[in-house]
Amino acid sequence: MRLLIVDDHPLFLDGLESSLCQLDPTIKINKSVNAEQALQNIAAGLQLDLMLVDALLPDMSGIEFIKTLINREIWIPSLILSANENLTLVTQAMDSGAMGFVPKTYSASKLYSAMQQVMKGQMYLPDEIARQMSQLQSQSANDKLRHRDLLQKFGITARQLEVLQLLAEGFSNREIALSLFVSEHTVKSHIKAMFATLRVSNRTACVKTAAQLGLL
């Protein structure tokens, strides 16, 4: 297996390389500390069977990185790695073209099993995340209509709701910007607008009020 790991933490890269090589001595591992370096290596002809990509890279998100490859008509099976298991992030990862999502809390052996599954052409999600996503997908039409009506009532846009959901998960402005592929300035503008709409003055009160109103 020819593997590329894209992550900006050298200790994590080295530790993961060591652990995976112990599990599979035949594995050939390349490493990149950011998306641009990875793109340059791939453009130079690096042959790969699989990529492990951190969700939050210093120059672009892992999701944006995968989309960039697909836009260049380069298809390499990929797993997104993240310390955050937010369902919005998982959904965006899968929608981007990733073959799966793996929490960074996983052991090397569980990660390797996920890699093997993807190498067989199958999608991979942890059981609990898959269950939660299934529940979300089976949400009734009435609930969706009710939520839409609430958004219209309080003047919250669909994009502001996405920001609000990530805000509730504790994402920083930078992390929200990377997840939604917008600038931090845009995120701040959405948050400011929600503060005014919900008549609050800080992030904690914004999330609390939104939850009380049924927006979350």
Contacts in CASP RR format, 6 or more apart in sequence:
PFRMAT RR
TARGET T0000
AUTHOR 0000-0000-0000
METHOD contacts of the structure
MODEL  1
MRLLIVDDHPLFLDGLESSLCQLDPTIKINKSVNAEQALQNIAAGLQLDL
MLVDALLPDMSGIEFIKTLINREIWIPSLILSANENLTLVTQAMDSGAMG
FVPKTYSASKLYSAMQQVMKGQMYLPDEIARQMSQLQSQSANDKLRHRDL
LQKFGITARQLEVLQLLAEGFSNREIALSLFVSEHTVKSHIKAMFATLRV
SNRTACVKTAAQLGLL
1 24 0 8 1.000
1 26 0 8 1.000
1 27 0 8 1.000
1 28 0 8 1.000
1 49 0 8 1.000
1 50 0 8 1.000
1 115 0 8 1.000
1 119 0 8 1.000
2 28 0 8 1.000
2 30 0 8 1.000
2 47 0 8 1.000
2 48 0 8 1.000
2 49 0 8 1.000
2 50 0 8 1.000
3 20 0 8 1.000
3 27 0 8 1.000
3 28 0 8 1.000
3 29 0 8 1.000
3 30 0 8 1.000
3 48 0 8 1.000
3 49 0 8 1.000
3 50 0 8 1.000
3 51 0 8 1.000
3 52 0 8 1.000
3 115 0 8 1.000
4 29 0 8 1.000
4 30 0 8 1.000
4 31 0 8 1.000
4 32 0 8 1.000
4 38 0 8 1.000
4 41 0 8 1.000
4 42 0 8 1.000
4 46 0 8 1.000
4 48 0 8 1.000
4 50 0 8 1.000
4 51 0 8 1.000
4 52 0 8 1.000
4 76 0 8 1.000
5 13 0 8 1.000
5 16 0 8 1.000
5 17 0 8 1.000
5 29 0 8 1.000
5 30 0 8 1.000
5 31 0 8 1.000
5 32 0 8 1.000
5 51 0 8 1.000
5 52 0 8 1.000
6 31 0 8 1.000
6 32 0 8 1.000
6 33 0 8 1.000
6 34 0 8 1.000
6 35 0 8 1.000
6 38 0 8 1.000
6 51 0 8 1.000
6 52 0 8 1.000
6 53 0 8 1.000
6 54 0 8 1.000
6 57 0 8 1.000
6 62 0 8 1.000
6 65 0 8 1.000
7 13 0 8 1.000
7 16 0 8 1.000
7 31 0 8 1.000
7 33 0 8 1.000
7 52 0 8 1.000
7 53 0 8 1.000
7 54 0 8 1.000
7 57 0 8 1.000
7 81 0 8 1.000
8 33 0 8 1.000
8 34 0 8 1.000
8 54 0 8 1.000
8 57 0 8 1.000
8 58 0 8 1.000
9 54 0 8 1.000
10 33 0 8 1.000
12 104 0 8 1.000
13 31 0 8 1.000
13 33 0 8 1.000
16 52 0 8 1.000
16 108 0 8 1.000
16 111 0 8 1.000
17 29 0 8 1.000
17 31 0 8 1.000
19 108 0 8 1.000
20 27 0 8 1.000
20 29 0 8 1.000
20 108 0 8 1.000
20 111 0 8 1.000
20 112 0 8 1.000
21 27 0 8 1.000
21 29 0 8 1.000
22 108 0 8 1.000
23 108 0 8 1.000
23 109 0 8 1.000
23 112 0 8 1.000
24 112 0 8 1.000
30 41 0 8 1.000
30 46 0 8 1.000
30 48 0 8 1.000
32 38 0 8 1.000
32 41 0 8 1.000
34 57 0 8 1.000
34 58 0 8 1.000
34 59 0 8 1.000
35 57 0 8 1.000
35 59 0 8 1.000
35 60 0 8 1.000
35 62 0 8 1.000
35 64 0 8 1.000
35 65 0 8 1.000
35 68 0 8 1.000
36 59 0 8 1.000
38 51 0 8 1.000
38 65 0 8 1.000
39 65 0 8 1.000
39 68 0 8 1.000
39 69 0 8 1.000
42 48 0 8 1.000
42 69 0 8 1.000
42 74 0 8 1.000
42 76 0 8 1.000
48 76 0 8 1.000
49 76 0 8 1.000
49 77 0 8 1.000
49 119 0 8 1.000
50 76 0 8 1.000
50 77 0 8 1.000
50 78 0 8 1.000
50 79 0 8 1.000
50 115 0 8 1.000
50 118 0 8 1.000
50 119 0 8 1.000
51 76 0 8 1.000
51 77 0 8 1.000
51 78 0 8 1.000
51 79 0 8 1.000
52 78 0 8 1.000
52 79 0 8 1.000
52 81 0 8 1.000
52 102 0 8 1.000
52 111 0 8 1.000
52 115 0 8 1.000
53 62 0 8 1.000
53 65 0 8 1.000
53 66 0 8 1.000
53 78 0 8 1.000
53 79 0 8 1.000
53 80 0 8 1.000
53 81 0 8 1.000
53 98 0 8 1.000
54 62 0 8 1.000
54 80 0 8 1.000
54 81 0 8 1.000
54 82 0 8 1.000
55 61 0 8 1.000
55 62 0 8 1.000
55 63 0 8 1.000
55 80 0 8 1.000
55 81 0 8 1.000
55 82 0 8 1.000
55 84 0 8 1.000
55 89 0 8 1.000
55 93 0 8 1.000
56 62 0 8 1.000
56 82 0 8 1.000
56 175 0 8 1.000
56 178 0 8 1.000
57 65 0 8 1.000
60 68 0 8 1.000
60 178 0 8 1.000
61 178 0 8 1.000
61 179 0 8 1.000
61 181 0 8 1.000
62 80 0 8 1.000
63 80 0 8 1.000
63 92 0 8 1.000
63 93 0 8 1.000
63 96 0 8 1.000
63 98 0 8 1.000
63 179 0 8 1.000
63 181 0 8 1.000
64 96 0 8 1.000
64 178 0 8 1.000
64 181 0 8 1.000
66 78 0 8 1.000
66 80 0 8 1.000
66 96 0 8 1.000
66 97 0 8 1.000
66 98 0 8 1.000
67 96 0 8 1.000
67 97 0 8 1.000
69 75 0 8 1.000
69 76 0 8 1.000
70 96 0 8 1.000
70 97 0 8 1.000
77 99 0 8 1.000
77 118 0 8 1.000
77 119 0 8 1.000
77 121 0 8 1.000
78 97 0 8 1.000
78 98 0 8 1.000
78 99 0 8 1.000
78 100 0 8 1.000
79 98 0 8 1.000
79 99 0 8 1.000
79 100 0 8 1.000
79 101 0 8 1.000
79 102 0 8 1.000
79 114 0 8 1.000
79 115 0 8 1.000
79 118 0 8 1.000
79 124 0 8 1.000
80 93 0 8 1.000
80 98 0 8 1.000
80 100 0 8 1.000
80 101 0 8 1.000
80 102 0 8 1.000
81 102 0 8 1.000
81 103 0 8 1.000
81 104 0 8 1.000
82 89 0 8 1.000
82 93 0 8 1.000
82 101 0 8 1.000
82 102 0 8 1.000
82 103 0 8 1.000
82 104 0 8 1.000
83 103 0 8 1.000
83 104 0 8 1.000
83 105 0 8 1.000
84 169 0 8 1.000
84 171 0 8 1.000
84 175 0 8 1.000
85 103 0 8 1.000
85 126 0 8 1.000
85 129 0 8 1.000
86 165 0 8 1.000
86 166 0 8 1.000
86 169 0 8 1.000
86 171 0 8 1.000
87 129 0 8 1.000
87 132 0 8 1.000
87 133 0 8 1.000
87 136 0 8 1.000
88 162 0 8 1.000
88 165 0 8 1.000
88 166 0 8 1.000
88 169 0 8 1.000
88 179 0 8 1.000
89 179 0 8 1.000
90 101 0 8 1.000
90 125 0 8 1.000
90 129 0 8 1.000
90 133 0 8 1.000
91 133 0 8 1.000
92 179 0 8 1.000
93 100 0 8 1.000
93 101 0 8 1.000
94 100 0 8 1.000
94 101 0 8 1.000
94 123 0 8 1.000
94 125 0 8 1.000
99 118 0 8 1.000
99 121 0 8 1.000
99 122 0 8 1.000
99 123 0 8 1.000
99 124 0 8 1.000
100 114 0 8 1.000
100 118 0 8 1.000
100 123 0 8 1.000
100 124 0 8 1.000
100 125 0 8 1.000
101 124 0 8 1.000
101 125 0 8 1.000
101 126 0 8 1.000
101 129 0 8 1.000
102 110 0 8 1.000
102 111 0 8 1.000
102 114 0 8 1.000
102 124 0 8 1.000
102 126 0 8 1.000
103 126 0 8 1.000
106 114 0 8 1.000
106 126 0 8 1.000
114 124 0 8 1.000
117 124 0 8 1.000
118 124 0 8 1.000
125 133 0 8 1.000
147 214 0 8 1.000
147 215 0 8 1.000
150 156 0 8 1.000
150 213 0 8 1.000
150 214 0 8 1.000
150 215 0 8 1.000
151 157 0 8 1.000
151 158 0 8 1.000
151 161 0 8 1.000
151 215 0 8 1.000
154 197 0 8 1.000
154 198 0 8 1.000
154 213 0 8 1.000
154 215 0 8 1.000
155 197 0 8 1.000
156 164 0 8 1.000
156 194 0 8 1.000
156 197 0 8 1.000
156 215 0 8 1.000
159 180 0 8 1.000
159 190 0 8 1.000
160 190 0 8 1.000
160 193 0 8 1.000
160 194 0 8 1.000
161 215 0 8 1.000
162 180 0 8 1.000
163 176 0 8 1.000
163 180 0 8 1.000
163 187 0 8 1.000
163 190 0 8 1.000
163 191 0 8 1.000
163 194 0 8 1.000
164 194 0 8 1.000
164 206 0 8 1.000
164 207 0 8 1.000
164 210 0 8 1.000
164 215 0 8 1.000
164 216 0 8 1.000
165 216 0 8 1.000
166 175 0 8 1.000
166 176 0 8 1.000
166 179 0 8 1.000
166 180 0 8 1.000
167 176 0 8 1.000
167 191 0 8 1.000
167 203 0 8 1.000
167 206 0 8 1.000
167 207 0 8 1.000
168 207 0 8 1.000
168 210 0 8 1.000
168 211 0 8 1.000
168 216 0 8 1.000
171 179 0 8 1.000
173 184 0 8 1.000
173 187 0 8 1.000
173 188 0 8 1.000
173 191 0 8 1.000
174 184 0 8 1.000
176 187 0 8 1.000
177 183 0 8 1.000
177 184 0 8 1.000
177 186 0 8 1.000
177 187 0 8 1.000
180 187 0 8 1.000
191 203 0 8 1.000
191 206 0 8 1.000
194 206 0 8 1.000
194 210 0 8 1.000
195 201 0 8 1.000
195 202 0 8 1.000
195 206 0 8 1.000
198 205 0 8 1.000
198 206 0 8 1.000
198 209 0 8 1.000
198 210 0 8 1.000
198 213 0 8 1.000
199 209 0 8 1.000
200 206 0 8 1.000
200 209 0 8 1.000
207 216 0 8 1.000
210 216 0 8 1.000
END
